[in-house]
């Protein structure tokens, strides 16, 4: 066991050099004893911080460009290669196996010994609350990585059984890592158990409690960006929705609806939706954000995605399929006779979210009109290697105060949101509709699936919403809920997995399109053309166990891989 601790020490040396101000003197062979490490609290909290460091830290849109929401102009993109036929167990750009198990390894080592660590709190109350918080954080973080592994690597084995991945909750010698995959039921239960432990040990939010100095020291506002109980409950909703979905079918829709509904009810009902929540990424103080990573100064998102006229690489190009999901301002889908949609003027009177999330021909960025028509300088479709392939650029998440002009580059604040309220409201809408229909409320929440979607659409500017009012069947409500989820959560990494958990294999395999616009002076001619085939097989609703893992021992692979 001591050998494991020595390995951990080496792995966390870089972290400790940044976080410790006083170093222990090593033994002559440069190894610290277990006793010496237990006397060094910074080392043990460093293990937990290492797990935090393996959380996603920025948006990269890789999963979006492998879905039907976008393509990329980067010919070397792993996501592009995956989407166009190269996905295999040995080529998986989204592979989360090593990073997630690495984080779980740190967490387990922390949990095994943290109660023996010699913190120097003068107050026994602070010491108790401090250990309680760390216990909750560790279990919550472990659940995050467990759920990540399930989403990326869980699935159906060749005999038809539904499997998770190996459950690892204790320190083990990694060279002896030959644990069989857990059943889906066992694995989901493990995630839920870890989240229940987190909920029991953590405050709903990190807030100071008046003059309670001891509480504030251990659980107050100074820990605002750490995992807390509300984040655990939200993550539990995410896990339940996945487990209830057609591709998994373990949990009931009633359970998934109740987990989300209880959380919404306990936080004030549908008022959890911030009035500005559709652009939550502009302000980390927006109450839409449940849990987020502290902001930093950067320009990498804009360098990757600004149009070339703004000195960006234009990497992420929304598809025409995504554009078509945005309804008209009156709420009607563009293919509905009551919509008023004009194919000769396709961006007029559309849902306001379209102009906020997507740069289309004639839309603006940094107060500059962006032209994407055929032959338009710089930003025209296929004009440069950095120009759009679809006639669209990404606007969501772009900070327009960034300046990329050579010699005058200016960075701006960015932050990453792990979980936000709109996701939970959409989780509830989907599960409640499947469990109880559009208007069922057997739990007495005071809101239904219809109410949840109405709140999201009204915030977007669709009011009155006669289209929603006219929906009467569960099937039609399902279609609308899925469409609203696609719009609201676009470019947040959901769509690639949503179409898989819904088992929409034909959608997964359908080619994606671009808008080619001819400038006629005056006016434009609009022509939709295929831009990229999507080469997926039906079994690819589940990701593979990495090929290298199958070489180590007889771990069961998902069917087809």
Helices and strands as residue ranges (DSSP letters): H 2-11, H 13-19, H 34-38, H 41-52, H 62-65, E 70-72, H 78-81, I 82-86, H 97-113, G 114-116, H 124-153, E 155-156, E 162-163, G 174-176, H 184-201, H 213-219, G 221-223, H 229-244, H 253-266, G 269-272, G 277-282, E 289-298, H 300-305, G 308-310, E 316-318, H 320-325, G 343-345, H 352-357, E 358-359, E 364-365, E 368-369, E 393-394, E 412-420, H 421-436, H 449-460, H 466-469, H 474-488, H 495-501, H 505-509, E 512-519, E 524-532, G 538-541, H 547-552
